[in-house]
Each structure stands twice: as C-alpha cells, then as structure tokens.
Amino acid sequence: MTERELKLLMDANAIKRIQLHYAVMSQGYMVVADGNLLETAKRETREFTTLDAAAKFLFKIGVADFAVKLKVHLN
C-alpha cells in the first residue's frame, strides 16, 4: 500500500495495527499496516534507515500508536 492509501484507510479508521519491522537484509525499517507493507509510488518497499526516521514519518501522517518488531521468526 502507498502512503496515500494508508492515509485514506486511517481516515476511515480501517487500520487496526501498525508495526515497524526491522529488515535484516537492508538494515533498515519497514512500515507494516495490517499485514501490508508500505510502498513507494513505484510499488517498491519503502524503507527507513533509522527507527527515528520511521517514527517521525508515522507521527507526520497521524499515527500515535505503533509496535516495533526487531526480530521476525519465519516458521
């Protein structure tokens, strides 16, 4: 989902959970909203270099509550 789509869903109160996942391969953070990755306009995964940058982005678009997952188990 793009930033625009995320904002529309947030305005409609359709988002239940937002998480920041640490991406080991890129050593950055990804925004995951209800299981969907935040993407750029070119449909590439949007990545943030630091946790602070990702948190500032979420605050800018109106997100006050989110979780951080530093390790994801793949079973």
Residue, then its C-alpha position, 0 to 999 in steps of 0.5 A: m500500500t502507498e502512503r496515500e492509501l494508508k492515509l485514506l484507510m486511517d481516515a476511515n479508521a480501517i487500520k487496526r495495527i501498525q508495526l515497524h519491522y526491522a529488515v535484516m537484509s537492508q538494515g533498515y525499517m519497514v512500515v507494516a499496516d495490517g499485514n501490508l507493507l508500505e510502498t513507494a509510488k513505484r510499488e517498491t518497499r519503502e524503507f527507513t534507515t533509522l527507527d527515528a526516521a520511521a517514527k517521525f514519518l508515522f507521527k507526520i501522517g497521524v499515527a500515535d500508536f505503533a509496535v516495533k518488531l526487531k526480530v521476525h521468526l519465519n516458521 
